Amino acid sequence: MRDHSAPRIATWLLGCLLPLTDREAVLGDLIEEYAIRARSDPASMVDRWYWGQVYRSIPQAQWSAIRRGGAVTTLGTALAAFIAAGALEAATLAALAKVLGGDANQPTALSVMVGLATIVLGGHIAARIRPGAAQALAGIEMIAVVILMVTMTDSAPLWYGLTFLIIGPLAALAGGTLHVGRRTGRGRQVT
């Protein structure tokens, strides 16, 4: 029997999206099913199955988070954080283009780093303002990138779009996790 554990990033991602009341049970069942499958199937097949389960669970987890947290306020906060992060990204890239020279709209590794950093900041601020807003921001990020990739096929290379499609939502969730990690047992902010 192999000693192969479930993909940690996938487990973390789903854990960020699940409500606290369901997190332990859902993740426990999923990891248990993973272990059963890992006994008979190749590791790569079981990993793909696990990631598939996580991705199929994301829309339902997103919808549950929005329903629990007040849909209009949560989505409004997430949308405001998305717009603010985009404005901050554009301003930062324009400033860097003036300092370093070059085109601020040209996709580069630096523009990816700036973009992801602003998404992390947006997730952090959204989570501070409204619980569940970082998860909604992750969903908005994913939808926006898909729309841009489909409608603006010649504006950026495929690697650039895929980077934001895959890592962008994770960055928003990471920003939200930074906020949650600063809470004490009583739910007050540590200063």
Secondary structure, 3 states (H helix, E strand, C coil): CCCCCCCHHHHHHHHHHCCHHHHHHHHHHHHHHHHHHHCCCCHHHHHHHHHHHHHHHHHHHHHHHHHHHCHHHHHHHHHHHHHHHHHHHHHHHHHHHHHHCCCCCCCCHHHHHHHHHHHHHHHHHHHHHCCCHHHHHHHHHHHHHHHHHHHCCCCCCHHHHHHHHHHHHHHHHHHHHHHHCCECCCCCECC
